[in-house]
């Protein structure tokens, strides 16, 4: 089974919808498996101009302007949207795309964006409680039979007599509906939630040693509840910086404010041959998808090089 390459963008750093559309269309043309974007409302460095864009508004537009590439978030923050609203949004975008959407969802972590836009930011324990309830609610709403009613009486969310509509176009998720991605480094809560709800477990920006450790934790958590770990897809996300020669690698690293040698160690950087070799090391640990964090959205030649010189070797 080949390792699938997916494009992952961070538009809160400064990108318009048209910037994202250009990347998504080129990724589709080149044969990448998916176009994903972060779900953030505030930049982490630089000035963030012209400002952030909303993840699900973006994906709704891309659903109509692309035709084959899969679309998703890495990761939607559970603090941003009521789970009932999120279930409706994602189901609608899935319908708009003809069943090409995936929902990556996490507990939320970036406190500054919450204070910048007046979004409540509970402590870590409460955020994980809300996150767990959201996973149960969203999948419950999607899988309630048409004509039925859904109710939920949780600590943080209560639903009564919900028609649980609309339904996504997809029904292939582990618990029905849109496939769910869960990721993270926590030793207990994250593996338990992934085992219970996830279709895919993702590790962002970690090395091979930690990948082996955390994949093992999630596998054990799945086995403990009687789920076959092979039922999950396993993936990593790594920052991308590929060049045909040292000068091109250095230029691309500088364009995103990073050092080429540091990226070789901590990201997916170097010549195409170096990158293929590193991807294969992650594959040996069980990784089936690599999300290429693409930070310079103006450099479409970067994706063209990966499609021409990396993808065929996988």
FENDA-V532086 format. One record per backbone hydrogen bond with DSSP energy under -0.5 kcal/mol. CO is the residue of the C=O (numbers start at 1). NH is the residue of the N-H. If there is no record, write none. Layout:
BEGIN
((CO & NH) (CO & NH))
END
This chain:
BEGIN
((4 & 290) (5 & 33) (6 & 292) (7 & 36) (8 & 294) (9 & 38) (10 & 13) (11 & 14) (11 & 15) (13 & 48) (16 & 20) (17 & 21) (18 & 22) (19 & 23) (20 & 24) (21 & 25) (22 & 26) (23 & 27) (24 & 28) (25 & 29) (26 & 30) (27 & 31) (27 & 32) (28 & 31) (33 & 70) (34 & 7) (35 & 72) (36 & 9) (37 & 74) (48 & 51) (51 & 15) (54 & 58) (55 & 59) (56 & 60) (57 & 61) (58 & 62) (59 & 63) (60 & 64) (61 & 64) (61 & 65) (62 & 66) (70 & 35) (71 & 102) (72 & 37) (75 & 39) (76 & 106) (77 & 80) (77 & 81) (82 & 86) (83 & 87) (84 & 88) (85 & 89) (86 & 90) (87 & 91) (88 & 92) (89 & 93) (90 & 94) (91 & 95) (92 & 96) (93 & 97) (94 & 98) (94 & 99) (95 & 98) (100 & 71) (101 & 179) (102 & 73) (102 & 104) (103 & 105) (103 & 181) (104 & 76) (106 & 78) (109 & 111) (110 & 113) (110 & 114) (111 & 115) (112 & 116) (113 & 117) (114 & 118) (114 & 119) (118 & 120) (123 & 127) (124 & 128) (125 & 129) (126 & 130) (127 & 131) (128 & 132) (129 & 133) (130 & 134) (131 & 135) (132 & 136) (133 & 137) (134 & 138) (135 & 139) (136 & 140) (137 & 141) (138 & 142) (139 & 143) (140 & 144) (145 & 148) (150 & 162) (152 & 159) (157 & 154) (159 & 152) (162 & 150) (173 & 176) (177 & 173) (179 & 103) (180 & 199) (180 & 200) (181 & 105) (182 & 202) (188 & 192) (189 & 193) (190 & 194) (191 & 195) (192 & 196) (193 & 197) (193 & 198) (194 & 198) (199 & 233) (200 & 182) (200 & 202) (201 & 235) (202 & 184) (202 & 204) (203 & 205) (203 & 237) (207 & 211) (208 & 212) (209 & 213) (210 & 214) (211 & 215) (212 & 216) (213 & 217) (214 & 218) (215 & 219) (216 & 220) (217 & 221) (218 & 222) (219 & 223) (220 & 224) (221 & 225) (222 & 225) (222 & 227) (223 & 226) (228 & 231) (229 & 232) (233 & 201) (234 & 288) (234 & 289) (235 & 203) (236 & 291) (237 & 205) (238 & 293) (239 & 268) (241 & 270) (245 & 249) (246 & 250) (247 & 251) (248 & 252) (249 & 253) (250 & 254) (251 & 255) (252 & 256) (253 & 256) (253 & 258) (254 & 257) (259 & 263) (260 & 264) (261 & 265) (262 & 266) (263 & 267) (267 & 269) (268 & 241) (270 & 243) (271 & 275) (272 & 276) (273 & 277) (274 & 278) (275 & 279) (276 & 280) (277 & 281) (278 & 282) (279 & 283) (280 & 284) (281 & 285) (282 & 285) (282 & 287) (283 & 286) (288 & 4) (289 & 236) (290 & 6) (290 & 292) (291 & 238) (291 & 293) (292 & 8) (292 & 294) (293 & 240) (293 & 295) (294 & 10) (295 & 297) (296 & 299) (298 & 300) (299 & 302) (299 & 303) (300 & 304) (301 & 305) (302 & 306) (303 & 307) (304 & 308) (305 & 309) (306 & 310) (306 & 311) (310 & 313) (311 & 314) (314 & 3))
END
